Amino acid sequence: MEHSHKKHDIPAHSSTVHDNMAKDNTPFSPVTTPLSLGEGFGGEAGEPGELVEPSLYIFDFDGTLGDSKHLIVKTMQDTCRELNMDQPTEDAYAATIGLPLEQCFAVACHVDDATADRCATVYRDIFRRNNRPGAVPPFPGVLDTLRTLHEHGRLIALASSRCHESLQGFAQEYGIDGWLCALVGADDVTHAKPDAEPVNVILQSTGCKPEDTLVVGDTRFDILMGRNAGAHTCGVTYGNGSREELEEAGAEQIIDQFDKLI
């Protein structure tokens, strides 16, 4: 979870938006190819509050697409060990996944902002050493489901608390970078999740509406981000958050396997 909260000034059509974006900066055309959604999203077209055919899917990465928990927790432990800090429990580390990195240490280790910043700097160095190819495998069904969405003309974007460079690296490793219309890391926005800004940046870039968008994630931070933007939300239970957490955050649908999305 190589996160950052530094601000970068990013125009609506910049490196944050993939090259698949229309070259003339016009919005993407609406998608009309039929695609059945998973359980719980089946309402009749036009029914208020129902998401029948989303044009845009916005995915979290850690715990939703990539099984990174072990790597993140180990790197946080290595960081505290190198700085001679007390070690929180593994659960305390894992509960912060989804927040910007500095906040992860502030919450898990109960340290001040300056110490959290120092932890984040050390973490990033250790993460680069620990993050060998294959260290973060995709969850079962992720690649096939994303391929299906792409083949049916759905727009696919990533919104993560991981920094842009790290997120892009995983997209390339998974071979999905060519399927993405947008990729937003924590350093691409002023306010990271659960704020709505990451979703709003993607909506502005693609020309999609929140009511035609589905935000998918494994923690309350993802669900709250989607809800704050007025988008539809789906939680996944196999990642870092519990079903109860997702329900309390207001997820419209919760799935136990990624391929249940379609």
C-alpha positions as CSV (number, residue, x, y, z in Angstrom):
1,M,0.0,0.0,0.0
2,E,2.5,2.6,-1.2
3,H,0.2,5.6,-0.5
4,S,0.7,9.3,-0.7
5,H,-1.4,12.4,0.1
6,K,0.6,14.9,-1.8
7,K,-1.3,17.1,-4.2
8,H,-0.7,17.2,-7.9
9,D,-2.5,19.7,-10.1
10,I,-4.2,17.5,-12.7
11,P,-6.3,18.7,-15.6
12,A,-9.4,16.8,-16.4
13,H,-7.6,15.0,-19.2
14,S,-4.1,14.2,-18.0
15,S,-1.9,11.3,-17.1
16,T,-4.6,10.3,-14.5
17,V,-6.8,9.4,-17.5
18,H,-5.7,6.6,-19.6
19,D,-4.8,6.9,-23.3
20,N,-8.1,5.2,-24.1
21,M,-9.8,8.5,-23.4
22,A,-11.1,10.1,-26.6
23,K,-8.3,12.2,-28.1
24,D,-10.6,15.2,-28.7
25,N,-11.6,15.3,-25.0
26,T,-15.2,14.5,-25.8
27,P,-17.1,12.4,-23.2
28,F,-17.4,8.6,-23.8
29,S,-20.6,7.5,-25.6
30,P,-23.2,5.7,-23.5
31,V,-23.0,2.0,-23.4
32,T,-25.9,0.0,-24.6
33,T,-24.6,-3.6,-24.9
34,P,-26.6,-5.8,-22.5
35,L,-24.7,-7.1,-19.5
36,S,-26.4,-8.9,-16.6
37,L,-25.5,-7.6,-13.2
38,G,-25.0,-9.8,-10.2
39,E,-27.5,-10.5,-7.5
40,G,-29.3,-7.5,-6.1
41,F,-28.9,-5.2,-9.1
42,G,-31.7,-6.5,-11.3
43,G,-34.5,-3.9,-11.1
44,E,-36.5,-2.8,-14.1
45,A,-35.1,0.0,-16.2
46,G,-36.3,3.3,-15.1
47,E,-37.1,2.2,-11.5
48,P,-36.0,4.9,-9.1
49,G,-32.8,4.1,-7.2
50,E,-32.0,1.0,-9.3
51,L,-28.8,0.5,-11.2
52,V,-29.7,-1.6,-14.2
53,E,-26.8,-1.1,-16.7
54,P,-23.9,0.9,-15.3
55,S,-21.7,2.6,-17.9
56,L,-18.8,3.1,-15.5
57,Y,-17.2,0.8,-12.9
58,I,-14.8,2.3,-10.4
59,F,-12.8,-0.2,-8.5
60,D,-10.6,0.0,-5.4
61,F,-7.4,-1.9,-5.7
62,D,-6.1,-3.3,-2.4
63,G,-8.5,-5.9,-1.1
64,T,-10.8,-5.6,-4.1
65,L,-8.7,-6.5,-7.2
66,G,-5.3,-7.3,-5.5
67,D,-4.7,-9.6,-2.6
68,S,-2.2,-7.3,-0.9
69,K,-3.0,-7.7,2.8
70,H,0.0,-9.8,3.6
71,L,2.4,-7.6,1.9
72,I,1.0,-4.4,3.4
73,V,0.9,-5.7,7.0
74,K,4.4,-7.2,6.7
75,T,5.7,-3.9,5.4
76,M,4.0,-1.9,8.2
77,Q,5.6,-4.4,10.7
78,D,9.0,-4.0,9.1
79,T,8.6,-0.2,9.2
80,C,7.8,-0.2,12.9
81,R,10.6,-2.6,13.6
82,E,13.1,-0.4,11.7
83,L,12.0,2.7,13.7
84,N,12.0,0.8,17.0
85,M,8.3,1.5,17.5
86,D,5.8,-0.7,19.4
87,Q,4.0,-3.2,17.1
88,P,0.2,-3.0,16.9
89,T,-1.6,-6.2,16.1
90,E,-2.0,-7.5,12.6
91,D,-5.7,-6.7,12.8
92,A,-4.9,-3.1,13.8
93,Y,-2.7,-2.7,10.7
94,A,-5.3,-4.4,8.4
95,A,-8.1,-2.2,9.7
96,T,-6.4,0.9,8.3
97,I,-6.0,-0.4,4.7
98,G,-7.8,1.9,2.4
99,L,-6.7,5.1,4.2
100,P,-3.8,7.3,2.9
101,L,-0.6,5.8,4.2
102,E,0.2,8.5,6.8
103,Q,-3.2,8.1,8.3
104,C,-2.7,4.3,8.5
105,F,0.2,4.8,10.8
106,A,-1.5,7.6,12.8
107,V,-4.5,5.4,13.4
108,A,-2.8,2.0,13.9
109,C,0.2,3.2,15.9
110,H,-1.4,6.2,17.7
111,V,1.4,8.6,16.7
112,D,1.6,12.3,15.8
113,D,1.6,13.6,12.2
114,A,5.4,14.1,12.1
115,T,6.0,10.5,13.2
116,A,3.3,9.2,10.8
117,D,5.1,11.0,7.9
118,R,8.4,9.5,8.9
119,C,6.8,6.0,9.0
120,A,5.3,6.6,5.5
121,T,8.7,7.5,4.1
122,V,10.4,4.4,5.6
123,Y,7.4,2.2,4.5
124,R,7.8,3.3,0.9
125,D,11.4,2.3,0.8
126,I,10.7,-1.1,2.4
127,F,7.7,-1.6,0.1
128,R,9.8,-1.3,-3.0
129,R,12.1,-4.0,-1.6
130,N,9.2,-6.3,-0.6
131,N,7.1,-5.8,-3.7
132,R,8.5,-8.5,-5.9
133,P,6.6,-9.6,-9.1
134,G,3.7,-11.8,-8.0
135,A,3.7,-10.6,-4.4
136,V,0.2,-9.2,-4.9
137,P,-1.8,-11.7,-7.0
138,P,-5.3,-10.7,-8.3
139,F,-8.2,-12.3,-6.5
140,P,-10.0,-15.2,-8.2
141,G,-12.2,-14.1,-11.0
142,V,-10.8,-10.6,-11.2
143,L,-9.1,-10.7,-14.6
144,D,-11.8,-12.6,-16.4
145,T,-14.5,-10.4,-15.0
146,L,-12.7,-7.2,-16.0
147,R,-12.1,-8.6,-19.4
148,T,-15.8,-9.3,-19.8
149,L,-16.7,-5.8,-18.7
150,H,-14.2,-4.3,-21.2
151,E,-15.5,-6.5,-24.0
152,H,-19.0,-5.4,-23.4
153,G,-17.9,-1.7,-23.6
154,R,-18.1,-0.8,-20.0
155,L,-15.7,1.9,-18.7
156,I,-13.3,0.7,-16.0
157,A,-11.5,2.9,-13.7
158,L,-9.4,2.6,-10.5
159,A,-9.6,4.8,-7.4
160,S,-7.1,3.9,-4.7
161,S,-5.4,5.3,-1.7
162,R,-2.2,3.9,-3.2
163,C,0.0,6.5,-5.0
164,H,-0.5,6.8,-8.7
165,E,2.9,5.3,-9.7
166,S,2.4,2.2,-7.6
167,L,-1.2,1.8,-8.8
168,Q,-0.2,2.1,-12.4
169,G,2.6,-0.5,-11.8
170,F,0.0,-3.1,-10.6
171,A,-2.3,-2.3,-13.5
172,Q,0.6,-3.0,-15.9
173,E,1.6,-6.2,-14.0
174,Y,-2.0,-7.5,-14.2
175,G,-2.2,-6.6,-17.9
176,I,-5.3,-4.4,-17.4
177,D,-3.9,-1.0,-18.1
178,G,-5.2,-1.1,-21.6
179,W,-8.7,-1.6,-20.3
180,L,-8.7,1.5,-18.0
181,C,-10.3,4.8,-18.9
182,A,-9.0,6.4,-15.7
183,L,-6.6,5.7,-12.8
184,V,-6.7,7.9,-9.7
185,G,-4.2,7.6,-6.8
186,A,-4.1,9.4,-3.5
187,D,-1.5,11.8,-4.9
188,D,-3.9,12.8,-7.8
189,V,-6.4,14.4,-5.5
190,T,-6.5,16.9,-2.6
191,H,-9.0,14.8,-0.6
192,A,-8.6,11.0,-0.6
193,K,-11.3,8.5,0.1
194,P,-13.8,8.5,1.8
195,D,-14.1,11.9,0.3
196,A,-16.0,12.0,-3.1
197,E,-13.1,13.7,-4.9
198,P,-11.5,10.5,-6.5
199,V,-14.9,9.5,-8.0
200,N,-15.7,13.1,-9.0
201,V,-12.4,13.4,-10.9
202,I,-13.2,10.2,-12.9
203,L,-16.8,11.4,-13.6
204,Q,-15.5,14.7,-14.9
205,S,-12.9,13.0,-17.1
206,T,-15.3,10.5,-18.6
207,G,-18.5,12.6,-18.8
208,C,-20.4,9.9,-16.9
209,K,-23.1,10.6,-14.4
210,P,-23.0,9.3,-10.8
211,E,-26.3,7.5,-11.3
212,D,-24.8,5.4,-14.1
213,T,-21.7,4.5,-12.0
214,L,-20.9,1.6,-9.7
215,V,-18.2,1.9,-7.1
216,V,-16.8,-1.4,-5.9
217,G,-14.6,-1.8,-2.8
218,D,-13.9,-3.9,0.2
219,T,-14.0,-1.3,3.0
220,R,-16.3,1.3,4.4
221,F,-13.9,4.0,2.9
222,D,-14.8,2.8,-0.6
223,I,-18.5,2.7,0.0
224,L,-18.6,6.1,1.7
225,M,-16.6,7.6,-1.2
226,G,-19.1,6.2,-3.7
227,R,-22.1,7.4,-1.7
228,N,-20.6,10.8,-1.1
229,A,-20.3,11.2,-4.9
230,G,-23.9,10.0,-5.4
231,A,-22.8,6.8,-7.2
232,H,-24.1,3.3,-6.6
233,T,-22.0,1.0,-4.4
234,C,-21.1,-2.7,-4.1
235,G,-19.0,-4.2,-1.3
236,V,-16.9,-7.3,-1.5
237,T,-16.4,-9.5,1.6
238,Y,-13.2,-11.3,0.7
239,G,-10.9,-8.3,1.3
240,N,-10.1,-6.2,4.4
241,G,-13.5,-5.2,5.5
242,S,-16.3,-7.2,7.1
243,R,-19.8,-7.7,5.8
244,E,-21.1,-5.8,8.8
245,E,-18.8,-2.9,8.1
246,L,-20.0,-2.7,4.5
247,E,-23.6,-2.9,5.5
248,E,-23.2,-0.1,8.1
249,A,-21.5,2.1,5.5
250,G,-24.6,1.7,3.3
251,A,-23.4,-0.6,0.5
252,E,-26.4,-1.3,-1.9
253,Q,-25.1,-4.8,-2.6
254,I,-22.5,-7.1,-1.1
255,I,-20.9,-10.0,-3.0
256,D,-18.6,-12.8,-1.7
257,Q,-16.8,-13.4,-5.1
258,F,-15.7,-10.9,-7.7
259,D,-17.3,-12.8,-10.6
260,K,-20.7,-12.3,-8.9
261,L,-20.5,-8.8,-10.2
262,I,-21.8,-9.8,-13.6
